[in-house]
Amino acid sequence: MSIIWTILIGFVAGLIARAIKPGNDSAGFIVTTLIGIAGSLIATYLGQAMGWYTAGQGAGFIASVVGAIVLLFVWGMIKGKR
């Protein structure tokens, strides 16, 4: 159940991160959602590795948004180099 919760938080975090991140992104809705989910998963596992969360505990909402913003910046850098 924690994975499903992480994905749902990631979905919302991706949408909020897209709204917060400055600049013109041409990433579509699905890419933004996937980046938000990945940001949430990364925040969860990084937080567990750092000892912020216990095993099975998902990342908080703010950590998920921050993870998604970081991944949106990385996505923009990768996409810009083509």
N, C-alpha and C positions, 0 to 999 in steps of 0.2 A: 504494500500500500504506500510505502514511503516513496517509491519510484514514481507512482502516479501523481502523488502530491508534488514532487519535484518537477515533473513535466508541466503540471498546471501552473505552478508558480513561474516556471521558465517561460511559458507562453505569455503570461501577463507581463513579466519582466522584459521580454523582448519588445513588446509593444511600447512599454514605457521608455525603455532605453532608446528606441528609435525616435521617440518624441523628444527626449532630452538631448541626444547627441546632436551637436551643431553640424551644419553642412548639408549638402544635397546628396542623399543616398539614392541610388537607383535600384537598390535591393528590393525585391518584391515582398509580399506578405508572407509567403512560405519561407523564404530565406531568413527574414527577420524573426519569424517564429522559431525556426531551427536554431538560429544563433542564440535566441533567448533561452531555449531549452538547454543548449550546450553550455551557456554561461551559468545556468542554474546547477547543472550537473558538475561543472568544474568548481563552482563555489562550494558545493556540498562536499566533494571529495577533498578539495584543498583544506576546507575547514575541519574535516575529520582528521586529516593528516597533521594539521597544526594543533589539534586538540581543542578547537573551539566547539565542535559538535561531537556527540557520542555516536557510536556506530548505529546506523539506522535512522539517525536524525538528519533531516534535510536542512539545507541552508536557509537562512532567513531571507525575507523579501528584499531587503536592502542589499545584501550580499549578492543575491541573484541579479538584481538590476546592475550593480557594479560589474559583475562578471559579464553580463550581456553587453554593456557599454564597451568594455575592453575588447571583447570579440568583434563588436561592430567596427571599432577602430582598426583592428587587425584585418578584418574583411575588406575595409576600404583601402588599406595599404596594399593588400594582395591584388585586389581588383584594379587598382590604379596602375600597377606595374605591367599590365598586359599591353 
